[in-house]
Amino acid sequence: MAERKSAPGIQALINSGALLAGSDPSLVVRYEPTGIPQLDTLLGGGFAYRRITMIVGPEGTGKTLVAQYAVAAVQRAGKRAALIDTELSYTAHWWARSGVDTDSLWVVRTPTGEAAIDAFESVLESGVGIVVVDSLAALVPTQDIEVSTEAGKQIGTLARLVNLLCRKALAKCMEHETIILLINQTREGFGPGAAETYPGGRGQRFYAHSRLRTSRDDYLKDKDGNRIGWSMRILAQKNKPGEEQGMCIVSAYYTEQIDVIQCYVDDAINSGLIIAKGAWYTYGEIQFHGKAALREYFVANPEMVEGLRNGGTPLPIESVPAVMDFTAGIQH
């Protein structure tokens, strides 16, 4: 009797699209590959549509740089991108160097955090392929603006705002074919052994389907010993759309570019496509002495980069960056 009474309700769920079979094609996660093989492998194929990805880390470690490559990848797929620039840090020529089409990029700046959340909802409803919030820590609640300094500190205002945005993002991400990318800063905890924290409270960690943490592994220097970049360590602290948690290291430069060619070379060495014996590297029938000479070969012959594959994914020729112009002779 109970089953017969519930049947009309179940049918209503089916008709509305709320109830699906576990094998329904609409439940399959779609990814947008960035063209950075190590990062795409780490994420399970790229940044996931209809999912929330957080990027956290200390200042100057490449959080926004990773977001730029995600935006460029979505634009190459023919979709529009939007940036909620709460930090007021957007600079067009830096984003353009990462392959972003700044003419088709929407940049939103609002006076308050509440207005930023409203703008976030509006751009999601417009059907953009990716929306980036940079950053959650810079959301300014109206209450914090209007209150006088003599009134004392307002407790929990940012946490309430950040969690509101996360709840709205979670509700909207299943309705729209959009990559939601939330960037946040880190704070050191108090006391010995205190854990690292994020502005906006602990709740945001639970809303994210993936959480990446960037850090600086080591500096990259030119032949004269000058610092020109850093080895960026990207750690997947949470990775529901991907196959597993893990870590990758990519070379990044102060000119706002990731050395994609070097990423493919390193990936080919790790997979055995390029054989390394001491300081000698062998690719097919060609031998190179030193990794710099190996990289320079692919810089000079970008069409050969398509032969460096990871899981059958070639590097598109148009995504080969101009980083080749200023990294000759780098010391890893």
C-alpha positions in Angstrom: 0.0 0.0 0.0 2.8 2.4 0.9 4.6 1.8 -2.4 1.4 2.5 -4.4 0.9 5.8 -2.5 4.5 6.9 -3.2 4.4 6.1 -6.9 2.9 9.4 -8.1 5.5 11.2 -6.1 8.3 9.2 -7.6 6.9 9.8 -11.1 6.8 13.5 -10.4 10.4 13.4 -9.5 11.2 11.5 -12.7 9.3 14.0 -14.8 11.0 17.0 -13.2 14.4 15.4 -13.8 15.2 15.3 -10.1 15.4 11.5 -10.0 17.8 9.8 -12.4 19.4 6.4 -12.9 22.9 6.2 -11.6 24.1 5.4 -15.2 22.3 8.4 -16.7 24.6 10.2 -19.2 23.8 13.6 -17.6 25.6 12.5 -14.4 28.9 11.8 -16.2 31.4 14.5 -15.3 32.8 16.6 -18.2 36.2 18.1 -18.0 38.0 21.0 -19.7 41.7 20.1 -20.1 44.1 23.0 -19.6 46.9 21.6 -21.8 49.1 21.2 -18.7 49.5 17.4 -18.6 50.4 17.0 -15.0 47.6 19.2 -13.8 45.0 17.6 -16.1 46.1 14.2 -14.9 45.9 15.3 -11.3 42.3 16.6 -11.8 41.2 13.5 -13.6 41.1 15.2 -17.1 41.0 18.9 -16.4 38.7 21.3 -14.5 35.2 19.7 -14.0 32.0 21.3 -15.3 29.1 21.5 -12.9 31.5 21.3 -10.0 33.1 23.7 -7.5 36.9 23.8 -7.4 38.8 25.8 -4.8 42.4 26.9 -5.1 44.1 27.9 -1.9 47.6 28.8 -0.9 50.0 31.5 0.4 50.6 34.7 -1.6 52.6 34.6 -4.7 52.4 30.8 -5.3 50.3 30.8 -8.5 46.7 30.5 -7.5 45.5 33.1 -10.0 47.9 31.8 -12.6 46.3 28.4 -12.5 42.9 30.1 -12.8 44.1 32.0 -15.9 45.0 28.7 -17.7 41.5 27.3 -16.8 39.9 30.5 -18.3 42.0 30.3 -21.4 41.1 26.6 -21.9 37.3 27.3 -21.6 37.7 30.2 -24.1 39.4 27.9 -26.6 36.4 25.7 -26.3 34.3 28.6 -27.5 32.7 29.6 -24.2 32.6 32.9 -22.3 34.4 33.4 -19.0 33.8 35.7 -16.1 36.0 37.0 -13.3 34.6 38.3 -10.0 37.6 40.5 -9.1 37.1 41.1 -5.4 40.8 41.8 -4.9 40.9 44.4 -7.7 44.0 42.7 -8.9 43.1 42.0 -12.6 45.6 43.3 -15.1 44.8 42.7 -18.7 48.2 42.2 -20.2 49.2 39.6 -17.5 46.1 37.5 -18.2 46.7 37.9 -22.0 50.1 36.3 -21.6 48.5 33.1 -20.3 46.4 32.9 -23.4 43.3 34.6 -22.1 41.2 36.5 -24.6 40.6 39.7 -22.6 38.2 41.1 -25.1 35.7 38.3 -24.4 36.4 38.1 -20.6 33.8 39.6 -18.3 35.4 41.3 -15.3 33.1 42.2 -12.5 33.9 44.6 -9.7 31.5 45.5 -6.9 31.6 47.7 -3.8 30.4 45.0 -1.4 30.5 41.3 -0.9 26.7 41.0 -1.1 26.8 42.8 -4.5 29.6 40.4 -5.6 27.4 37.4 -4.8 24.5 38.9 -6.7 26.9 39.4 -9.7 28.1 35.8 -9.3 24.5 34.5 -9.7 23.9 36.8 -12.7 26.9 35.6 -14.7 26.0 32.0 -13.8 22.5 32.5 -15.2 23.9 34.0 -18.4 25.5 30.6 -19.3 29.2 31.3 -19.0 31.6 28.4 -19.3 33.6 29.4 -16.2 33.3 31.9 -13.4 36.3 32.7 -11.1 36.0 34.4 -7.8 39.3 35.9 -6.8 39.2 35.8 -3.9 36.8 34.7 -1.1 39.0 36.5 1.5 38.4 39.8 -0.2 34.6 39.7 0.0 33.7 42.7 2.1 30.4 42.5 4.0 28.3 45.6 4.0 28.1 45.5 7.8 31.9 45.8 7.9 31.8 48.9 5.7 29.0 50.7 7.5 30.1 50.0 11.1 32.4 52.5 12.7 35.8 51.5 14.0 34.6 52.5 17.5 31.8 49.9 17.4 34.3 47.0 17.7 34.9 44.0 15.6 32.1 42.2 13.8 32.3 38.5 14.5 31.6 36.0 11.7 30.4 38.4 9.0 32.9 37.1 6.4 32.2 33.4 7.3 28.4 34.0 6.8 29.0 35.7 3.4 31.5 33.0 2.2 29.2 30.2 3.2 26.2 31.9 1.5 28.2 32.1 -1.7 29.2 28.4 -1.5 25.6 27.4 -0.9 24.4 29.4 -3.9 27.2 28.0 -6.0 26.3 24.4 -5.0 22.6 25.0 -5.9 23.5 26.6 -9.2 26.2 24.3 -10.4 23.8 21.5 -11.2 21.7 23.8 -13.3 24.4 25.2 -15.5 27.3 23.7 -17.6 29.8 25.9 -15.8 33.2 25.5 -14.0 33.0 27.3 -10.7 36.5 28.3 -9.5 36.8 29.8 -6.0 40.2 31.2 -4.9 41.1 31.8 -1.3 44.1 32.8 0.7 45.6 31.0 3.7 46.2 32.0 7.3 48.5 30.6 9.9 46.9 29.1 12.9 47.7 30.2 16.4 49.7 28.1 18.8 52.1 25.2 18.3 50.9 22.7 15.8 48.0 24.8 14.8 46.5 23.9 11.4 46.4 26.3 8.4 43.1 28.1 8.0 41.2 29.9 5.3 39.3 33.2 5.7 35.6 32.6 5.8 35.5 29.6 8.1 35.8 25.8 7.7 32.5 25.3 6.0 33.8 26.2 2.6 36.0 23.1 2.5 32.9 20.8 2.5 31.2 22.6 -0.4 34.2 22.2 -2.8 34.3 19.1 -4.9 38.0 19.7 -5.5 40.5 21.6 -3.5 44.0 22.5 -4.8 46.7 24.0 -2.7 49.6 25.8 -4.4 53.0 26.4 -2.9 56.5 27.4 -4.0 58.8 24.3 -4.2 62.0 26.0 -5.4 63.2 29.0 -7.4 64.1 28.9 -11.1 67.2 30.9 -12.1 68.7 31.9 -15.4 72.3 31.2 -16.4 73.4 34.3 -14.4 71.7 33.2 -11.2 68.8 35.6 -11.4 65.4 34.4 -10.2 63.0 34.2 -13.1 60.3 31.9 -11.7 59.6 29.0 -9.3 58.6 25.4 -9.3 54.9 25.4 -8.4 53.8 22.5 -6.3 50.0 21.8 -6.8 48.6 19.5 -4.2 45.1 18.0 -4.5 43.8 18.0 -1.0 40.4 16.9 -2.1 39.4 15.5 -5.5 35.9 14.0 -5.8 35.7 14.4 -9.7 39.2 13.0 -10.1 40.4 9.5 -9.6 42.7 10.1 -6.6 44.4 12.8 -4.5 48.0 13.6 -5.5 50.5 16.2 -6.3 52.3 17.7 -9.3 55.0 20.2 -9.9 55.1 22.6 -12.9 57.5 25.4 -13.8 56.0 28.9 -13.5 57.6 32.3 -14.3 57.3 35.9 -13.1 56.1 36.8 -16.6 52.8 35.0 -15.7 53.3 31.9 -17.8 53.6 28.2 -17.1 56.3 26.4 -19.2 53.9 23.9 -20.9 56.7 22.5 -23.1 58.7 21.6 -20.1 55.6 20.0 -18.5 55.3 17.7 -21.5 59.0 16.9 -21.5 59.0 16.1 -17.8 55.8 14.0 -18.3 57.4 12.1 -21.2 60.5 11.4 -19.1 58.4 10.0 -16.2 56.4 7.8 -18.6 59.5 6.4 -20.3 58.7 8.0 -23.7 62.0 9.9 -23.3 64.7 7.7 -21.8 66.9 9.3 -19.3 70.4 7.9 -18.5 72.5 10.2 -16.3 72.7 13.5 -18.1 71.7 12.0 -21.5 68.2 11.9 -22.8 67.0 9.8 -25.8 63.8 10.5 -27.8 63.4 8.0 -30.6 66.8 8.0 -32.3 67.8 11.5 -31.1 70.1 11.9 -28.1 70.5 15.1 -26.0 73.0 16.0 -23.4 71.2 17.8 -20.6 67.6 18.7 -20.1 68.0 22.2 -21.3 69.2 20.9 -24.7 66.2 18.5 -24.8 63.8 21.3 -24.1 65.3 23.6 -26.6 64.8 21.0 -29.3 61.0 21.0 -28.7 61.0 24.8 -28.5 62.6 24.9 -31.9 60.3 22.2 -33.3 56.9 22.8 -31.7 55.2 20.4 -34.1 57.2 17.6 -32.4 55.4 18.4 -29.1 52.3 16.5 -30.3 54.4 13.3 -30.0 54.7 13.9 -26.3 51.5 12.5 -25.0 50.1 11.7 -21.6 47.2 9.3 -21.8 46.7 10.0 -25.5 46.3 13.7 -25.0 48.5 15.8 -27.3 49.5 19.4 -26.7 47.6 21.6 -29.1 50.1 23.6 -31.2 48.3 26.9 -30.5 48.8 26.4 -26.8 52.6 26.3 -27.0 53.5 29.5 -24.9 55.9 32.2 -25.7 57.7 31.3 -22.5 60.4 29.9 -24.8 61.7 33.4 -25.4 63.0 34.0 -22.0 63.9 30.7 -20.3 66.8 29.5 -22.4 69.4 28.2 -20.0 67.2 28.0 -16.9 68.6 26.0 -14.0 66.2 23.5 -12.5 
